[in-house]
Amino acid sequence: MEPNETPKRATLTIAEAAEVLGISKSLAYKQADEGKIPTIRLGDRWVVPRAQLERLINGNADASAALKCEKVA
């Protein structure tokens, strides 16, 4: 990483994941609720792990089987 470069965030919001996937926010929330988009609960927020989303996009079967994780303080 370059000295002035901002590190890439490890997670995305569900809305950001929708944009990456090219789907509507409402569909992304529905898919996340059904466990079809991997999510992690951080406090009262749901986030999408970037690495799992990239594996899902690239067709890795392990990512598509990801389930919601429990609260991570």
N, C-alpha and C positions, 0 to 999 in steps of 0.2 A: 504494500500500500504506500502511496506517495505521502510525503509529510503533511500536506494540506488537504488530503483526500478524506472525505467523510466515510466511515465504515458502512458497509451495506447492512441494513437492518436484517435481523434473523427472522422477523415475523412481518406479516402484512395484516392490515385490517381485512375484514370480509369484503368490504367495498373495493379495496385495492386488488384483492384476489379476483373479484368479478371482472375488473378491468383487464387484468392479465389474461383471464380465460376468455374474454370477449362475450360475457353473458351479463344479464341485468343484475343489479344488486339484489332484487327480490328473489331471483332464481338462486343466486349464490347463497343467500341466507337460508333458503329452503334446502338446498343441497347440503349445506353445513349442518343444519338441524337433523338431516337424515343420515349424517355420517359419510356422505359421498365426497365432501371436501374436508380434509383433515384440519382439526381445530384443537386449540389448547385454551383452557380457561385461566386467565390471569386476573385474579380479583373478580370484578364484575364485568370484565371484558373478554370477548372471544377473539383470538388471533389465529392466523393461519401460518404455520411454520413454512418459511420460504423453501427449505430443502425438500420437505415432503410434497409441497405443491409442484416443484420442479420435477420430482420423480413421477408424480401423477401425470403431468403433462407429457413426460418422455415415455410413458407407457409402462413404468415399473409396477408390477402387480402388487408388491408389498405396500406401496403408498395408497393404492385404491382400497386396501383392507384396513386402513388406519381408522381408529375410532376416536371419539372425543376423549380427552384426558380429563381427570379431575382437577379441582382447584389447585393452583400452584402459588399460593400466597403471593 
